[in-house]
Amino acid sequence: MGPPKHEILILADTPQQRDKLTGWAREIYASWKMTLPPLIVPEDVKAYLRELRGPCAPPELVVIALPGVDGLNAAEHIRRVYPKTSLVWCCDLDFALQAYDLQADFFFPLEEISREKLEEGLTRWGERTKHFMDRGSKQ
């Protein structure tokens, strides 16, 4: 499978949601004075997931902002294809237990989606990644 690609995959179902998430990610990285990894933002999430099969190098992080069972299905599929990639997930249904089982780095309700929540998820992901690097572990 190889090491993770230095990129972030964003899965959102509407152009508005995709625009918000990519804009917030740019703002967050700029405020951190860090270079934003390339963003992969497919327009047709279901088609993208259908085509997604291993083995291939995973992205460093997947951000999922999908309502209902689509969010759960996406998270489960990502975890099957990329078992160790980081995951920030928001959904309009309470899949907190499933997020825990899928080892999501951060889970929050879709109705709370905001720049601040995305920054909190990215921060937790960064802390986890740093933790692994400090211990000399590989994902």
N, CA, C and O atoms as a GROMACS GRO file, in nm:
protein
  556
    1MET      N    1   0.083  -0.120   0.000
    1MET     CA    2   0.000   0.000   0.000
    1MET      C    3   0.087   0.125   0.000
    1MET      O    4   0.053   0.223  -0.067
    2GLY      N    5   0.196   0.125   0.071
    2GLY     CA    6   0.284   0.240   0.072
    2GLY      C    7   0.248   0.342   0.178
    2GLY      O    8   0.145   0.330   0.244
    3PRO      N    9   0.334   0.442   0.195
    3PRO     CA   10   0.307   0.546   0.294
    3PRO      C   11   0.194   0.636   0.249
    3PRO      O   12   0.161   0.641   0.131
    4PRO      N   13   0.133   0.708   0.344
    4PRO     CA   14   0.024   0.798   0.307
    4PRO      C   15   0.072   0.909   0.215
    4PRO      O   16   0.185   0.957   0.226
    5LYS      N   17  -0.017   0.948   0.123
    5LYS     CA   18   0.010   1.063   0.037
    5LYS      C   19  -0.010   1.189   0.121
    5LYS      O   20  -0.096   1.195   0.210
    6HIS      N   21   0.070   1.288   0.092
    6HIS     CA   22   0.057   1.415   0.162
    6HIS      C   23  -0.060   1.492   0.100
    6HIS      O   24  -0.040   1.587   0.024
    7GLU      N   25  -0.183   1.448   0.134
    7GLU     CA   26  -0.303   1.512   0.081
    7GLU      C   27  -0.419   1.488   0.176
    7GLU      O   28  -0.416   1.398   0.260
    8ILE      N   29  -0.521   1.571   0.160
    8ILE     CA   30  -0.644   1.558   0.240
    8ILE      C   31  -0.759   1.535   0.143
    8ILE      O   32  -0.776   1.609   0.046
    9LEU      N   33  -0.838   1.431   0.170
    9LEU     CA   34  -0.956   1.398   0.091
    9LEU      C   35  -1.076   1.455   0.165
    9LEU      O   36  -1.096   1.426   0.283
   10ILE      N   37  -1.157   1.535   0.095
   10ILE     CA   38  -1.278   1.593   0.154
   10ILE      C   39  -1.398   1.536   0.080
   10ILE      O   40  -1.411   1.550  -0.041
   11LEU      N   41  -1.487   1.470   0.155
   11LEU     CA   42  -1.608   1.411   0.099
   11LEU      C   43  -1.730   1.487   0.152
   11LEU      O   44  -1.766   1.474   0.268
   12ALA      N   45  -1.792   1.564   0.064
   12ALA     CA   46  -1.912   1.641   0.098
   12ALA      C   47  -2.006   1.634  -0.021
   12ALA      O   48  -1.962   1.627  -0.136
   13ASP      N   49  -2.137   1.637   0.006
   13ASP     CA   50  -2.233   1.611  -0.101
   13ASP      C   51  -2.281   1.732  -0.178
   13ASP      O   52  -2.341   1.716  -0.284
   14THR      N   53  -2.256   1.852  -0.131
   14THR     CA   54  -2.304   1.970  -0.204
   14THR      C   55  -2.186   2.062  -0.238
   14THR      O   56  -2.086   2.064  -0.166
   15PRO      N   57  -2.200   2.138  -0.346
   15PRO     CA   58  -2.094   2.234  -0.381
   15PRO      C   59  -2.070   2.336  -0.269
   15PRO      O   60  -1.957   2.376  -0.243
   16GLN      N   61  -2.178   2.378  -0.203
   16GLN     CA   62  -2.164   2.475  -0.094
   16GLN      C   63  -2.082   2.418   0.021
   16GLN      O   64  -1.995   2.486   0.076
   17GLN      N   65  -2.109   2.293   0.057
   17GLN     CA   66  -2.036   2.229   0.166
   17GLN      C   67  -1.889   2.209   0.128
   17GLN      O   68  -1.800   2.231   0.209
   18ARG      N   69  -1.865   2.168   0.004
   18ARG     CA   70  -1.727   2.151  -0.043
   18ARG      C   71  -1.652   2.284  -0.041
   18ARG      O   72  -1.537   2.291   0.002
   19ASP      N   73  -1.719   2.390  -0.087
   19ASP     CA   74  -1.656   2.522  -0.088
   19ASP      C   75  -1.624   2.570   0.054
   19ASP      O   76  -1.516   2.624   0.080
   20LYS      N   77  -1.720   2.551   0.145
   20LYS     CA   78  -1.697   2.592   0.284
   20LYS      C   79  -1.578   2.518   0.344
   20LYS      O   80  -1.490   2.579   0.403
   21LEU      N   81  -1.577   2.386   0.328
   21LEU     CA   82  -1.470   2.306   0.389
   21LEU      C   83  -1.333   2.339   0.330
   21LEU      O   84  -1.235   2.349   0.404
   22THR      N   85  -1.325   2.354   0.200
   22THR     CA   86  -1.194   2.387   0.140
   22THR      C   87  -1.151   2.528   0.180
   22THR      O   88  -1.033   2.551   0.207
   23GLY      N   89  -1.245   2.621   0.184
   23GLY     CA   90  -1.212   2.758   0.227
   23GLY      C   91  -1.165   2.762   0.371
   23GLY      O   92  -1.066   2.828   0.403
   24TRP      N   93  -1.237   2.691   0.459
   24TRP     CA   94  -1.197   2.687   0.599
   24TRP      C   95  -1.060   2.621   0.616
   24TRP      O   96  -0.978   2.668   0.695
   25ALA      N   97  -1.036   2.513   0.542
   25ALA     CA   98  -0.906   2.445   0.553
   25ALA      C   99  -0.794   2.541   0.513
   25ALA      O  100  -0.690   2.546   0.579
   26ARG      N  101  -0.815   2.617   0.406
   26ARG     CA  102  -0.714   2.716   0.365
   26ARG      C  103  -0.691   2.820   0.474
   26ARG      O  104  -0.577   2.854   0.506
   27GLU      N  105  -0.800   2.870   0.530
   27GLU     CA  106  -0.789   2.971   0.637
   27GLU      C  107  -0.716   2.915   0.759
   27GLU      O  108  -0.631   2.982   0.817
   28ILE      N  109  -0.749   2.794   0.797
   28ILE     CA  110  -0.689   2.732   0.915
   28ILE      C  111  -0.540   2.714   0.895
   28ILE      O  112  -0.461   2.752   0.981
   29TYR      N  113  -0.501   2.658   0.783
   29TYR     CA  114  -0.359   2.638   0.757
   29TYR      C  115  -0.285   2.772   0.747
   29TYR      O  116  -0.171   2.783   0.792
   30ALA      N  117  -0.349   2.873   0.688
   30ALA     CA  118  -0.286   3.006   0.680
   30ALA      C  119  -0.267   3.062   0.821
   30ALA      O  120  -0.162   3.121   0.849
   31SER      N  121  -0.366   3.045   0.909
   31SER     CA  122  -0.353   3.096   1.046
   31SER      C  123  -0.244   3.021   1.122
   31SER      O  124  -0.183   3.076   1.214
   32TRP      N  125  -0.220   2.896   1.085
   32TRP     CA  126  -0.114   2.817   1.146
   32TRP      C  127   0.022   2.842   1.081
   32TRP      O  128   0.124   2.791   1.126
   33LYS      N  129   0.020   2.924   0.973
   33LYS     CA  130   0.142   2.952   0.896
   33LYS      C  131   0.206   2.822   0.846
   33LYS      O  132   0.327   2.803   0.852
   34MET      N  133   0.119   2.734   0.797
   34MET     CA  134   0.162   2.605   0.742
   34MET      C  135   0.113   2.593   0.599
   34MET      O  136   0.013   2.653   0.561
   35THR      N  137   0.184   2.514   0.521
   35THR     CA  138   0.143   2.486   0.384
   35THR      C  139   0.033   2.381   0.385
   35THR      O  140   0.048   2.274   0.442
   36LEU      N  141  -0.076   2.414   0.320
   36LEU     CA  142  -0.190   2.322   0.312
   36LEU      C  143  -0.155   2.208   0.217
   36LEU      O  144  -0.113   2.233   0.104
   37PRO      N  145  -0.171   2.083   0.260
   37PRO     CA  146  -0.151   1.971   0.167
   37PRO      C  147  -0.252   1.981   0.052
   37PRO      O  148  -0.355   2.047   0.067
   38PRO      N  149  -0.224   1.918  -0.060
   38PRO     CA  150  -0.322   1.918  -0.169
   38PRO      C  151  -0.456   1.863  -0.119
   38PRO      O  152  -0.462   1.767  -0.043
   39LEU      N  153  -0.564   1.927  -0.165
   39LEU     CA  154  -0.699   1.884  -0.130
   39LEU      C  155  -0.759   1.808  -0.247
   39LEU      O  156  -0.758   1.856  -0.360
   40ILE      N  157  -0.811   1.690  -0.221
   40ILE     CA  158  -0.884   1.612  -0.319
   40ILE      C  159  -1.031   1.626  -0.281
   40ILE      O  160  -1.071   1.583  -0.173
   41VAL      N  161  -1.111   1.685  -0.369
   41VAL     CA  162  -1.251   1.713  -0.337
   41VAL      C  163  -1.339   1.667  -0.454
   41VAL      O  164  -1.375   1.747  -0.540
   42PRO      N  165  -1.374   1.539  -0.456
   42PRO     CA  166  -1.456   1.490  -0.567
   42PRO      C  167  -1.597   1.549  -0.565
   42PRO      O  168  -1.657   1.568  -0.459
   43GLU      N  169  -1.648   1.579  -0.684
   43GLU     CA  170  -1.784   1.633  -0.694
   43GLU      C  171  -1.889   1.524  -0.673
   43GLU      O  172  -1.991   1.547  -0.608
   44ASP      N  173  -1.864   1.406  -0.727
   44ASP     CA  174  -1.957   1.295  -0.712
   44ASP      C  175  -1.898   1.195  -0.612
   44ASP      O  176  -1.820   1.108  -0.650
   45VAL      N  177  -1.935   1.209  -0.488
   45VAL     CA  178  -1.878   1.129  -0.380
   45VAL      C  179  -1.908   0.980  -0.400
   45VAL      O  180  -1.819   0.897  -0.384
   46LYS      N  181  -2.032   0.946  -0.434
   46LYS     CA  182  -2.068   0.806  -0.449
   46LYS      C  183  -1.988   0.739  -0.561
   46LYS      O  184  -1.942   0.626  -0.546
   47ALA      N  185  -1.970   0.808  -0.672
   47ALA     CA  186  -1.890   0.753  -0.782
   47ALA      C  187  -1.744   0.740  -0.739
   47ALA      O  188  -1.678   0.641  -0.771
   48TYR      N  189  -1.694   0.840  -0.668
   48TYR     CA  190  -1.555   0.835  -0.620
   48TYR      C  191  -1.534   0.713  -0.530
   48TYR      O  192  -1.436   0.641  -0.544
   49LEU      N  193  -1.627   0.691  -0.438
   49LEU     CA  194  -1.615   0.578  -0.345
   49LEU      C  195  -1.629   0.443  -0.417
   49LEU      O  196  -1.562   0.347  -0.381
   50ARG      N  197  -1.716   0.437  -0.519
   50ARG     CA  198  -1.730   0.313  -0.595
   50ARG      C  199  -1.599   0.275  -0.664
   50ARG      O  200  -1.565   0.157  -0.673
   51GLU      N  201  -1.526   0.375  -0.711
   51GLU     CA  202  -1.400   0.351  -0.783
   51GLU      C  203  -1.283   0.326  -0.688
   51GLU      O  204  -1.179   0.277  -0.729
   52LEU      N  205  -1.300   0.360  -0.562
   52LEU     CA  206  -1.192   0.353  -0.464
   52LEU      C  207  -1.170   0.210  -0.418
   52LEU      O  208  -1.255   0.150  -0.351
   53ARG      N  209  -1.055   0.158  -0.454
   53ARG     CA  210  -1.018   0.023  -0.413
   53ARG      C  211  -0.871   0.021  -0.378
   53ARG      O  212  -0.793   0.101  -0.431
   54GLY      N  213  -0.833  -0.068  -0.291
   54GLY     CA  214  -0.692  -0.083  -0.257
   54GLY      C  215  -0.627  -0.182  -0.351
   54GLY      O  216  -0.696  -0.237  -0.436
   55PRO      N  217  -0.502  -0.207  -0.342
   55PRO     CA  218  -0.412  -0.130  -0.256
   55PRO      C  219  -0.361  -0.006  -0.327
   55PRO      O  220  -0.321  -0.011  -0.444
   56CYS      N  221  -0.363   0.103  -0.258
   56CYS     CA  222  -0.308   0.227  -0.310
   56CYS      C  223  -0.268   0.311  -0.189
   56CYS      O  224  -0.314   0.288  -0.077
   57ALA      N  225  -0.183   0.409  -0.214
   57ALA     CA  226  -0.137   0.494  -0.103
   57ALA      C  227  -0.255   0.578  -0.053
   57ALA      O  228  -0.320   0.646  -0.132
   58PRO      N  229  -0.282   0.574   0.075
   58PRO     CA  230  -0.396   0.649   0.130
   58PRO      C  231  -0.362   0.796   0.147
   58PRO      O  232  -0.245   0.833   0.154
   59PRO      N  233  -0.466   0.881   0.152
   59PRO     CA  234  -0.441   1.020   0.191
   59PRO      C  235  -0.407   1.023   0.340
   59PRO      O  236  -0.437   0.929   0.413
   60GLU      N  237  -0.344   1.132   0.384
   60GLU     CA  238  -0.313   1.143   0.526
   60GLU      C  239  -0.439   1.158   0.610
   60GLU      O  240  -0.446   1.110   0.723
   61LEU      N  241  -0.538   1.225   0.553
   61LEU     CA  242  -0.661   1.254   0.627
   61LEU      C  243  -0.780   1.251   0.532
   61LEU      O  244  -0.770   1.294   0.417
   62VAL      N  245  -0.892   1.199   0.582
   62VAL     CA  246  -1.020   1.205   0.511
   62VAL      C  247  -1.117   1.282   0.599
   62VAL      O  248  -1.136   1.248   0.716
   63VAL      N  249  -1.178   1.386   0.542
   63VAL     CA  250  -1.282   1.463   0.610
   63VAL      C  251  -1.414   1.424   0.544
   63VAL      O  252  -1.431   1.440   0.424
   64ILE      N  253  -1.507   1.373   0.624
   64ILE     CA  254  -1.638   1.332   0.573
   64ILE      C  255  -1.744   1.424   0.632
   64ILE      O  256  -1.756   1.437   0.754
   65ALA      N  257  -1.821   1.488   0.544
   65ALA     CA  258  -1.933   1.573   0.585
   65ALA      C  259  -2.053   1.532   0.500
   65ALA      O  260  -2.089   1.601   0.405
   66LEU      N  261  -2.113   1.420   0.536
   66LEU     CA  262  -2.225   1.366   0.461
   66LEU      C  263  -2.340   1.333   0.556
   66LEU      O  264  -2.317   1.286   0.667
   67PRO      N  265  -2.462   1.359   0.512
   67PRO     CA  266  -2.577   1.330   0.599
   67PRO      C  267  -2.613   1.183   0.601
   67PRO      O  268  -2.587   1.108   0.507
   68GLY      N  269  -2.675   1.144   0.712
   68GLY     CA  270  -2.738   1.013   0.724
   68GLY      C  271  -2.647   0.894   0.702
   68GLY      O  272  -2.528   0.896   0.733
   69VAL      N  273  -2.708   0.792   0.647
   69VAL     CA  274  -2.639   0.667   0.625
   69VAL      C  275  -2.528   0.682   0.520
   69VAL      O  276  -2.433   0.604   0.519
   70ASP      N  277  -2.539   0.782   0.433
   70ASP     CA  278  -2.431   0.807   0.336
   70ASP      C  279  -2.300   0.835   0.409
   70ASP      O  280  -2.194   0.790   0.365
   71GLY      N  281  -2.306   0.909   0.518
   71GLY     CA  282  -2.186   0.937   0.596
   71GLY      C  283  -2.129   0.811   0.659
   71GLY      O  284  -2.008   0.789   0.657
   72LEU      N  285  -2.216   0.729   0.715
   72LEU     CA  286  -2.172   0.603   0.775
   72LEU      C  287  -2.112   0.511   0.669
   72LEU      O  288  -2.006   0.452   0.691
   73ASN      N  289  -2.180   0.498   0.556
   73ASN     CA  290  -2.129   0.413   0.448
   73ASN      C  291  -1.993   0.462   0.400
   73ASN      O  292  -1.903   0.381   0.375
   74ALA      N  293  -1.977   0.592   0.386
   74ALA     CA  294  -1.849   0.648   0.341
   74ALA      C  295  -1.740   0.619   0.443
   74ALA      O  296  -1.630   0.578   0.406
   75ALA      N  297  -1.769   0.640   0.570
   75ALA     CA  298  -1.670   0.615   0.676
   75ALA      C  299  -1.630   0.467   0.678
   75ALA      O  300  -1.512   0.436   0.690
   76GLU      N  301  -1.726   0.379   0.668
   76GLU     CA  302  -1.695   0.235   0.669
   76GLU      C  303  -1.612   0.196   0.546
   76GLU      O  304  -1.519   0.116   0.557
   77HIS      N  305  -1.646   0.251   0.430
   77HIS     CA  306  -1.573   0.219   0.308
   77HIS      C  307  -1.430   0.273   0.316
   77HIS      O  308  -1.334   0.204   0.280
   78ILE      N  309  -1.415   0.395   0.362
   78ILE     CA  310  -1.280   0.453   0.377
   78ILE      C  311  -1.198   0.367   0.471
   78ILE      O  312  -1.081   0.340   0.444
   79ARG      N  313  -1.257   0.323   0.581
   79ARG     CA  314  -1.184   0.242   0.678
   79ARG      C  315  -1.144   0.106   0.619
   79ARG      O  316  -1.038   0.054   0.650
   80ARG      N  317  -1.231   0.049   0.534
   80ARG     CA  318  -1.197  -0.078   0.469
   80ARG      C  319  -1.081  -0.061   0.371
   80ARG      O  320  -0.989  -0.143   0.368
   81VAL      N  321  -1.086   0.044   0.291
   81VAL     CA  322  -0.984   0.066   0.188
   81VAL      C  323  -0.855   0.121   0.249
   81VAL      O  324  -0.746   0.081   0.210
   82TYR      N  325  -0.869   0.212   0.344
   82TYR     CA  326  -0.755   0.276   0.410
   82TYR      C  327  -0.764   0.252   0.560
   82TYR      O  328  -0.808   0.340   0.633
   83PRO      N  329  -0.725   0.136   0.607
   83PRO     CA  330  -0.749   0.101   0.748
   83PRO      C  331  -0.678   0.191   0.849
   83PRO      O  332  -0.721   0.198   0.964
   84LYS      N  333  -0.572   0.259   0.810
   84LYS     CA  334  -0.499   0.339   0.908
   84LYS      C  335  -0.500   0.488   0.881
   84LYS      O  336  -0.435   0.564   0.952
   85THR      N  337  -0.573   0.532   0.779
   85THR     CA  338  -0.575   0.675   0.750
   85THR      C  339  -0.655   0.749   0.858
   85THR      O  340  -0.743   0.691   0.921
   86SER      N  341  -0.624   0.874   0.878
   86SER     CA  342  -0.695   0.954   0.978
   86SER      C  343  -0.831   0.995   0.925
   86SER      O  344  -0.851   1.009   0.804
   87LEU      N  345  -0.927   1.014   1.017
   87LEU     CA  346  -1.064   1.039   0.979
   87LEU      C  347  -1.127   1.146   1.068
   87LEU      O  348  -1.129   1.132   1.191
   88VAL      N  349  -1.178   1.252   1.006
   88VAL     CA  350  -1.259   1.353   1.075
   88VAL      C  351  -1.396   1.344   1.009
   88VAL      O  352  -1.409   1.358   0.887
   89TRP      N  353  -1.499   1.319   1.090
   89TRP     CA  354  -1.630   1.286   1.035
   89TRP      C  355  -1.738   1.366   1.105
   89TRP      O  356  -1.740   1.377   1.228
   90CYS      N  357  -1.828   1.424   1.026
   90CYS     CA  358  -1.947   1.487   1.083
   90CYS      C  359  -2.069   1.437   1.007
   90CYS      O  360  -2.066   1.416   0.886
   91CYS      N  361  -2.176   1.418   1.082
   91CYS     CA  362  -2.298   1.358   1.027
   91CYS      C  363  -2.418   1.412   1.103
   91CYS      O  364  -2.406   1.457   1.217
   92ASP      N  365  -2.535   1.408   1.038
   92ASP     CA  366  -2.656   1.458   1.104
   92ASP      C  367  -2.725   1.353   1.192
   92ASP      O  368  -2.824   1.383   1.259
   93LEU      N  369  -2.674   1.230   1.190
   93LEU     CA  370  -2.724   1.126   1.280
   93LEU      C  371  -2.616   1.095   1.382
   93LEU      O  372  -2.498   1.115   1.357
   94ASP      N  373  -2.657   1.045   1.498
   94ASP     CA  374  -2.561   1.018   1.603
   94ASP      C  375  -2.493   0.884   1.581
   94ASP      O  376  -2.539   0.779   1.628
   95PHE      N  377  -2.382   0.890   1.507
   95PHE     CA  378  -2.301   0.771   1.484
   95PHE      C  379  -2.173   0.776   1.568
   95PHE      O  380  -2.068   0.728   1.525
   96ALA      N  381  -2.183   0.834   1.686
   96ALA     CA  382  -2.064   0.847   1.772
   96ALA      C  383  -2.005   0.711   1.805
   96ALA      O  384  -1.882   0.695   1.805
   97LEU      N  385  -2.088   0.614   1.835
   97LEU     CA  386  -2.037   0.480   1.867
   97LEU      C  387  -1.968   0.418   1.745
   97LEU      O  388  -1.862   0.356   1.757
   98GLN      N  389  -2.029   0.436   1.627
   98GLN     CA  390  -1.967   0.384   1.506
   98GLN      C  391  -1.836   0.458   1.477
   98GLN      O  392  -1.739   0.398   1.432
   99ALA      N  393  -1.834   0.589   1.503
   99ALA     CA  394  -1.711   0.667   1.483
   99ALA      C  395  -1.601   0.614   1.575
   99ALA      O  396  -1.485   0.606   1.534
  100TYR      N  397  -1.637   0.580   1.696
  100TYR     CA  398  -1.541   0.521   1.789
  100TYR      C  399  -1.490   0.386   1.736
  100TYR      O  400  -1.370   0.360   1.735
  101ASP      N  401  -1.583   0.302   1.693
  101ASP     CA  402  -1.545   0.171   1.639
  101ASP      C  403  -1.457   0.183   1.515
  101ASP      O  404  -1.368   0.101   1.493
  102LEU      N  405  -1.482   0.286   1.434
  102LEU     CA  406  -1.404   0.309   1.312
  102LEU      C  407  -1.276   0.389   1.339
  102LEU      O  408  -1.202   0.422   1.247
  103GLN      N  409  -1.252   0.419   1.465
  103GLN     CA  410  -1.132   0.491   1.509
  103GLN      C  411  -1.118   0.627   1.443
  103GLN      O  412  -1.009   0.666   1.399
  104ALA      N  413  -1.230   0.700   1.435
  104ALA     CA  414  -1.226   0.837   1.383
  104ALA      C  415  -1.149   0.924   1.482
  104ALA      O  416  -1.162   0.909   1.603
  105ASP      N  417  -1.068   1.014   1.429
  105ASP     CA  418  -0.993   1.105   1.514
  105ASP      C  419  -1.086   1.206   1.581
  105ASP      O  420  -1.061   1.252   1.692
  106PHE      N  421  -1.195   1.242   1.509
  106PHE     CA  422  -1.287   1.342   1.562
  106PHE      C  423  -1.421   1.321   1.494
  106PHE      O  424  -1.428   1.302   1.372
  107PHE      N  425  -1.529   1.324   1.573
  107PHE     CA  426  -1.666   1.312   1.522
  107PHE      C  427  -1.750   1.421   1.585
  107PHE      O  428  -1.739   1.448   1.705
  108PHE      N  429  -1.834   1.486   1.503
  108PHE     CA  430  -1.924   1.588   1.556
  108PHE      C  431  -2.049   1.596   1.470
  108PHE      O  432  -2.048   1.551   1.355
  109PRO      N  433  -2.158   1.654   1.524
  109PRO     CA  434  -2.283   1.665   1.449
  109PRO      C  435  -2.270   1.759   1.329
  109PRO      O  436  -2.207   1.864   1.339
  110LEU      N  437  -2.328   1.720   1.218
  110LEU     CA  438  -2.322   1.798   1.094
  110LEU      C  439  -2.381   1.937   1.114
  110LEU      O  440  -2.335   2.033   1.052
  111GLU      N  441  -2.483   1.950   1.198
  111GLU     CA  442  -2.544   2.082   1.220
  111GLU      C  443  -2.450   2.177   1.294
  111GLU      O  444  -2.474   2.298   1.296
  112GLU      N  445  -2.345   2.125   1.352
  112GLU     CA  446  -2.246   2.210   1.420
  112GLU      C  447  -2.126   2.241   1.331
  112GLU      O  448  -2.027   2.298   1.378
  113ILE      N  449  -2.134   2.206   1.203
  113ILE     CA  450  -2.019   2.227   1.116
  113ILE      C  451  -1.985   2.376   1.108
  113ILE      O  452  -2.071   2.460   1.084
  114SER      N  453  -1.859   2.404   1.129
  114SER     CA  454  -1.810   2.541   1.128
  114SER      C  455  -1.659   2.538   1.112
  114SER      O  456  -1.596   2.432   1.121
  115ARG      N  457  -1.604   2.653   1.089
  115ARG     CA  458  -1.458   2.664   1.079
  115ARG      C  459  -1.394   2.616   1.209
  115ARG      O  460  -1.292   2.547   1.207
  116GLU      N  461  -1.454   2.651   1.321
  116GLU     CA  462  -1.400   2.614   1.452
  116GLU      C  463  -1.400   2.463   1.473
  116GLU      O  464  -1.304   2.406   1.524
  117LYS      N  465  -1.510   2.398   1.433
  117LYS     CA  466  -1.518   2.252   1.449
  117LYS      C  467  -1.416   2.183   1.358
  117LYS      O  468  -1.352   2.086   1.398
  118LEU      N  469  -1.402   2.233   1.234
  118LEU     CA  470  -1.303   2.174   1.144
  118LEU      C  471  -1.163   2.194   1.201
  118LEU      O  472  -1.079   2.104   1.195
  119GLU      N  473  -1.137   2.312   1.256
  119GLU     CA  474  -1.006   2.337   1.316
  119GLU      C  475  -0.981   2.244   1.434
  119GLU      O  476  -0.869   2.195   1.453
  120GLU      N  477  -1.084   2.219   1.514
  120GLU     CA  478  -1.069   2.126   1.626
  120GLU      C  479  -1.036   1.985   1.575
  120GLU      O  480  -0.951   1.917   1.631
  121GLY      N  481  -1.105   1.943   1.469
  121GLY     CA  482  -1.076   1.812   1.411
  121GLY      C  483  -0.936   1.804   1.353
  121GLY      O  484  -0.867   1.704   1.373
  122LEU      N  485  -0.893   1.909   1.282
  122LEU     CA  486  -0.758   1.911   1.225
  122LEU      C  487  -0.653   1.914   1.335
  122LEU      O  488  -0.546   1.855   1.321
  123THR      N  489  -0.683   1.983   1.444
  123THR     CA  490  -0.590   1.990   1.556
  123THR      C  491  -0.576   1.851   1.620
  123THR      O  492  -0.465   1.806   1.649
  124ARG      N  493  -0.687   1.785   1.643
  124ARG     CA  494  -0.680   1.650   1.701
  124ARG      C  495  -0.604   1.554   1.610
  124ARG      O  496  -0.526   1.472   1.657
  125TRP      N  497  -0.629   1.565   1.480
  125TRP     CA  498  -0.556   1.483   1.384
  125TRP      C  499  -0.406   1.514   1.391
  125TRP      O  500  -0.324   1.422   1.391
  126GLY      N  501  -0.372   1.641   1.398
  126GLY     CA  502  -0.231   1.679   1.407
  126GLY      C  503  -0.166   1.628   1.534
  126GLY      O  504  -0.052   1.583   1.531
  127GLU      N  505  -0.238   1.634   1.645
  127GLU     CA  506  -0.184   1.584   1.771
  127GLU      C  507  -0.162   1.433   1.763
  127GLU      O  508  -0.061   1.383   1.811
  128ARG      N  509  -0.255   1.363   1.703
  128ARG     CA  510  -0.241   1.218   1.688
  128ARG      C  511  -0.124   1.185   1.598
  128ARG      O  512  -0.044   1.096   1.629
  129THR      N  513  -0.112   1.255   1.487
  129THR     CA  514  -0.002   1.232   1.393
  129THR      C  515   0.131   1.261   1.460
  129THR      O  516   0.226   1.185   1.443
  130LYS      N  517   0.138   1.371   1.534
  130LYS     CA  518   0.262   1.407   1.604
  130LYS      C  519   0.296   1.299   1.707
  130LYS      O  520   0.412   1.262   1.724
  131HIS      N  521   0.194   1.250   1.776
  131HIS     CA  522   0.213   1.146   1.876
  131HIS      C  523   0.279   1.024   1.811
  131HIS      O  524   0.374   0.967   1.865
  132PHE      N  525   0.227   0.984   1.695
  132PHE     CA  526   0.285   0.868   1.627
  132PHE      C  527   0.427   0.897   1.581
  132PHE      O  528   0.514   0.811   1.592
  133MET      N  529   0.452   1.019   1.530
  133MET     CA  530   0.587   1.052   1.483
  133MET      C  531   0.683   1.058   1.600
  133MET      O  532   0.797   1.012   1.589
  134ASP      N  533   0.640   1.115   1.713
  134ASP     CA  534   0.728   1.125   1.830
  134ASP      C  535   0.767   0.988   1.882
  134ASP      O  536   0.878   0.970   1.933
  135ARG      N  537   0.677   0.892   1.871
  135ARG     CA  538   0.707   0.757   1.920
  135ARG      C  539   0.781   0.674   1.816
  135ARG      O  540   0.823   0.562   1.845
  136GLY      N  541   0.798   0.728   1.695
  136GLY     CA  542   0.868   0.655   1.591
  136GLY      C  543   0.782   0.550   1.525
  136GLY      O  544   0.832   0.465   1.452
  137SER      N  545   0.650   0.556   1.549
  137SER     CA  546   0.559   0.459   1.489
  137SER      C  547   0.520   0.505   1.350
  137SER      O  548   0.530   0.624   1.318
  138LYS      N  549   0.478   0.413   1.270
  138LYS     CA  550   0.427   0.446   1.138
  138LYS      C  551   0.281   0.408   1.134
  138LYS      O  552   0.240   0.307   1.191
  139GLN      N  553   0.203   0.489   1.065
  139GLN     CA  554   0.061   0.459   1.053
  139GLN      C  555   0.038   0.347   0.961
  139GLN      O  556  -0.076   0.308   0.938
   0.00000   0.00000   0.00000
